[in-house]
Amino acid sequence: MKQLLIIALALVLGLGIQSCRNELYKRPVTIDKFEFTNTAGEKYEEQFQKVNKIYVKRIKTFEEEKQAFKIDTTAGKRYRKYNHTLVASLDTLNLNGKAGVYYQLYLRPNSGIGKIKGDVQEDKYNELKLFSPEKLFLQHNEQFYSDSVLTGPLKNVIATTSFLQPSNSDEPGIITMSIDSINFDKGFNKRQREGIIRIINNSIVLEQLRTAGKDPNKYTVFNYYPNYSSKKGKSPAAYTINLNVTQDMLSNKIIVKASSPGYTPDKFTWTESKINRKDYMNGHDYEAKIALRLLAPAFFRSLYHSRQIQSSN
């Protein structure tokens, strides 16, 4: 009886762990803790907290509109190491003889990954690093921090909670594009493959929605066919893309390369993206949600404009 109870308990725990793993690449980027530190002095505290609220408000907007983020300070231990702490700090700094304050805002993975020398967080996690003379910092308002120059990578995180479906039109003359294949090296398990596929697919659908319903003479309005997943044969498309996902153990990189039959891109065309292999394989997909978001849409735009130039010559 005792042996049966142990076996049953092991099965329950195993199912729980498996369920956790299956959700890793579908979860939004989750912030479960805030760490705000002001060492610059009390006279800056009110403005410091005001700036922090501006950015928390922005992240909540991403949560509501894109489902790319989630703020959950009550999250339990189950996903703790996959979650993030939002860190803000304000310090005094003398720059070129000018006294001022230095504000930083970044995500810190709870697992401890993403650090470079000196215990500094990698740039991909940094939303803002800003030196301001004393008086200017106290005068900055929300509009100042909404400037595109001061927006970091957070706005580029793509949502992967669902698998987005194409929004195609029956209008005649619409441009057609497809992703015909997404091929993987050996070594990726099913959920790891699906995680990358979901990012690539959703990036194209979001690009499609950005121009849907607009004047095709002014915007690149297109129909998208995910032929890589079709079981009924491939839908013909004027522009086709293939993606190849490989691993480089020596450099610890996953490389995603885009190509198209008969197309030789120039040196300025974005054809590949790289992400940290170990981090992704261990369930940390924040970097992938940023680095892979623009690859397929950018490659499609380059392919389309290249064909347009050729046809006009």
Salt bridges, closest charged atoms under 4 A:
ASP32 OD1 - ARG80 NH1 2.80
GLU35 OE1 - ARG108 NH2 2.85
ASP119 OD1 - LYS115 NZ 3.10
GLU122 OE2 - LYS124 NZ 3.69
GLU127 OE2 - ARG58 NH1 3.97
GLU142 OE2 - LYS57 NZ 3.38
GLU207 OE2 - ARG210 NH2 2.95
GLU207 OE2 - ARG301 NH1 2.82
GLU272 OE1 - LYS257 NZ 3.83
GLU272 OE2 - LYS274 NZ 3.80
ASP285 OD2 - LYS289 NZ 3.59
GLU287 OE1 - LYS124 NZ 3.21
